[in-house]
Amino acid sequence: MSVDLLQRLQPLRSLPLLVQYGGTALIALAFFGLRYLLGGLDVDPQQLPLFILFVPAVVLSAFLFDRGSGYFAVLVCAALGLYFMLDPRQPIGEARIGDGVRLAAFVAVGLLSAGLVQMLRRHVDRLADSSARLARSGAELESRLAELEASDAQKELLLHDINHRIKNQLQVVAGYMTLGQRDVGDERAAELLGTAANRLKVLARVYDRLQLRRDTATVGARGFIEEMVNDLQPGLIGTRPIVLRAEAEGAELSSGRAVTIGLMINELVTNAVRFAFGEDEPGNIFVYFRRCEAGFCLEVIDDGRGFRSEARSGSVGQRMLRGLVAQLDGTIEWSGPPGTRVSVSFPSEAGVAADE
């Protein structure tokens, strides 16, 4: 019998004890009647195959009912079987001993069959209970997940809105600084305002490219770096004959690392524009971001006159660069002239995907 059939028969096992035993007795009598009808056949009534007809009665009773119905069926069938097996008029001898052996064999087989069926039913009942509990747990889990997803979606929407507002405010402040730069008479103060405005634009660019996830907030390196370098072109270079280009490999950076890398690029490109070329001198500045043996490598290269980093080791910009590199646990190297190559190497970040 299938598991589904056993489950369908479950209501029968909750009937009162007398009803279950009564049903068992009726099944035994039905098979007794079948055995009685077969008695008219040309078969020796002492042969075992006819007595085996009572075994299905035991098995069927054990399947249909509970509370020892299978064992009760063994007793009823054994008592009914005596009608066919034992002849009181027959003297005690080998035939009577053979009947007793067959009866004992039936009782043993019947009890074993009833026990196996009862054990099978109990396993099926336990499996059914476990399946029901799992189904309830699964439904509760799905409901909880739906609530969490709705909550996460709402939080993500709020965070996107907050990031958008922060980005707009940073751009507004940077715009005010740029306007103020034009009205400041002090050249040094104007330069500082321009530098601060560019740094605020870097932060705004990070918030613009921020991708919110369940476990972290990341920024796509390629889009962030290439767009940021394009934004630096009009403010830093203007109409000067300097070509500024950027190439970045697809990678994901945490928001904190993106800010650090953006500030480094802003500082290095600003230094190249200020010190590598004369006012009307043409030139090229390249920004590269790629994977390397150390993890990631950032290079800013120009083909200008070159300068020695030692000469400016005490400047604010140099100290800022070294501090930014230290935040990434990286190293920085200068090479040149001719030209200037600044190479920054730092390890990749655990827990952040490598590809965009």
N, C-alpha and C positions, 0 to 999 in steps of 0.2 A: 504493500500500500504506500501511496505517496505521502509526503509530509503534509501537503494541502488537504488530503482526505482525512488524515489524523486530526488536523485542526478543525475540520468541519464536524467531526464526531465529538468534539469537546463538550457540547451541551449534554450528551448522554452520560458523561462521567460525573455530572453534577446532580443526577437524579437521586432520590432517596435510596438507601441501602436495600430495602426490601424490593423496590422496583428493579434495581440492577440485578439482584439475585434471582428475582422472578424471570427477568429477561434471559438470564443465563440458563435457567432451568428449561425455559421454552426452546432455546437453541439446542440444548442437549436432547430434549425430547424429539425435536425435528430430525436430528441426525439419527436418533434411535429408530424413528419411523422409517427413515431411508434404509437403515440397516435391516429392519424387519422386512421391508419390501425386497431387498436383495437376498433375503433368506430363501425366497422362492426360486432363486436361480440354482443351477446345477453346480454349486460350489460347496465345498466342505465347510460347514459353519465353524470348524475349529481352526481354519487357516487364518493366519495373522492379517493379511491384507484387508479383510472385511472389518477387523477390529480397528485398523488404522483410520477408518472413517470417522472415529470419534475425535481424532487429533484436530481436524479442522474446526470442530465445535469449540475446543479449548482455545485455539488461536483466535477464532472470531469473537468469542466472549471476552478474551483479554483485550482485544482491540477496541471493542465497543464500550465496555464498561470499566469501572475502576474499583478500588477498595477490595482487591483480592478476588475479583470475579473469575479470573482465569484459573486460580487454584480451586475455587468452588466448582467450576466446570469440570475439573479433573475428577473431583470426588463424585459428582453426579454421573459423569460418563462412565466411571469405573463401576459404580453401582448398577447402572443400566446394562453395562457390558457383561455383568455376571449372568444376566438372563441368557445370553448366547454362549458364554464360555463354560460355565460350570453347570454340570448336570448332577443334581443331588443324588440321583439314582446310580450314578457311576461310582464304582468302588475306587478307593484311594489307590493310586498306582502311578505309573509313568505318565499316563494321559492327564491325570489331575495335577501332577507336578508341572507338566508342560503348560497347562492352563494358568497355573499360578505364576510361572515365569513370564508368560506373555502379559498377564495382568500387571505384574511388577514392572515389566518393561514399559507398558503403556503409561503407568503412573509416573515413572521416571521421565519418559519423553514428554508427557503432558506438563509436568511441573517445570521442566527445563524450558519448554516452549512458552509457557505462561510467564515465567521469569524474564525471558529474553524480550517478549513483547512488552511487558511492563517497563523494563529498562529502556527499551526504545521509545516508548511513549513519554517517559520522564525526560529523556534527552530532547525529544521534539518539543515538549512543553517548555523546557528551559531555553531552547533556541528561540522559540516563539516569544517568550518573555524578553530575552535579550534583544531580539529584533525590534520588538515594540519599544523598549527603552532607547535603543539606538535611533529609532525613527523620531521619538519625542525629543531626544537630545539634538538630532539633526535639525528638526524644525526650530527648536529654541536657538540653536547656533545660527541658522540662516536668518532668523529674526534679529538676533543680536548683530550679525554682520551687516544686515541692511541698515540698522540704526547707526552703526559705526561708519558705514559708507556715507550715509546722509550727513552725519556730523562732520566727517572729514571733508566732504564736498563743501559744506558751509564754511568750515574753517579755511579751506583753500581759497574759496571765493573772497573771504574777508582779507586773507593775507595778500592776495593779488591786488585787491583794492588799496590796501595799506602801502604795498610796494609801489603801486602806480602814483599814489599821492606823494610818497617820499621822493620818487624820481622827479616828479613835477616841481616840488619845492626846491630840490637841489638844483635843478636847471634854472629856476627863477633866481635863486641866490647867485649862481654862477653868472647869469646874465647881468644882474646888478653889478657884480664885481667887474665884469668886462666893460660895462658902461662907465663905471667909476674910474677904470684904468685910463680912459681917454681924457678924463677931466683932472687927473692928478698931475700936478706940475713936477713933482719929484720923480725922476726917472727910476730910482731904486724902488720907491713905493709902488709905482705903476707895474714894475716887473714882478714884485711880490704879489700884487693883486692878480696879475695874469696867471702866475703859477698856481695860486690858490683856486682861481676859477677853473683851471684845467683839472686840478685834482678833484674838485667837486663834480665836474663832468664825468670823470672816471667812475665815481661812486654812482652817479645817475645811470651810467651805462650798465653797471653791474645790476642795478635794480631792474633795468629795462630787459635784461637778458636772463633774469633769474627764473629757474625752473623749479617749482616746488614739488617735492615727492614726499612719500610717507616717512622715509628714514633720513632724508637730507635735502638740502637746497643746493642745486648745482647750476653752473653757468657753462654753456657751450663755448669752448675755447676759440674755435675758428671764427664764429660769428662775432663774438665779443671783441677779440683782438683786431680783426680786420676792420670792423666798423669803427672801433675806437681810434685806430690809426687814421682812417678816413676823416673822422671828426677833427683830428688834430691838424689836418692839412690847412684849412682856411685860417685858423687862429694863430698858428705858429709860423706858417710859411707865407701865407698871403700871396702876393704877386712875385715873390722871389723865385728865381729859376732853379728850384730844388724839387727833385722828384722823391716822394715818400711812398714806399710800398710795403705791404705786409703779406706774409704767407704763414698760415697756421694749420697744423694738423688737427683733425677732429679728435677732441678729447673733452672730458667733463671735469670741471674744477669746482671745488666747494666755493661758496660765495666769499668766504674770507680770503681764500687763496686768489680768487679772481681780482679782488680789490688790491691785494698786494702786488700781483703781476701787472695790473693796470697802472698802478702808481709808478712801478719801476719803468715801464715802457714810456710813460709820460715824462719821467725825469730824464731818461736816456735820450729820447728823441729831442727834448728841449735842449739838452746839452749839445747834441750834435748840430742843431740848427744855430745855436748861439756861438759855438766855438770852432766848428769844422770849416765853415765857409765865410768868405767876405760878404759884404752887403749885396753885391750884384753878381757874386760868383756862382756859377751853376754847380750842381752836384747831385748825389744820390744818397738816400738813406734807406736801408732795408731792415725790416723787422722780421725775424724768423722765430717760430715756435714749433718745436718738434720733439718727438721721443728720442731719447738717447740712452746710453748705458747706465747713466746715473738715475734715470727716470724721465725727466723733462729738461730740455735746454731752451733757453731764451737768448737770442743774439740780436744785437742792434749794431749794424755795420754802416759806416759812411766812407766815402772816398775823398774826404777833405784833407786838410792839412795835418790833422792828427794832433793829439796832445798827450802829455804824460800825466797819468793819474796821480803820481806822487806830488806834482806841483799844486794839485787841488785837493789833497788828502784831508785837509782841515776844513773844507768848505761845508756849508750846510747840506748841499745836494749830495756830496760824497758820504757824509755821515748818515743821511737819510737812506741812501742806496744800501749801505752796509747793514743798516738796521732792518730794511725790508728783506734783504737776502737772508739774514739771520732768522727772521720769522718763518722762512721756508726750509730752514736747516740746510741751506745750500751754500754754494761757493760762487765767487765772482772773480773774473779775470779780465784785464785790459791788455790789448796788444796793438801795436802800431807806434809810430807811423811806418810806411805810408798809410793814410787813412786811420780809422780807429775801429777796433772790434771789441765790443764788450760782451762777454759770454757769462751767462748765469746758468748753473746746473743745480738741480734740486731733485730730491726723491719724489716718486709718485705718492699719492695719498691713499692710504688704506680705506676701503669701504666706499670709494667713489669709482663709478664705471669708467673704463678707459675710452670707450667710443662714444661719439656724440649721438 
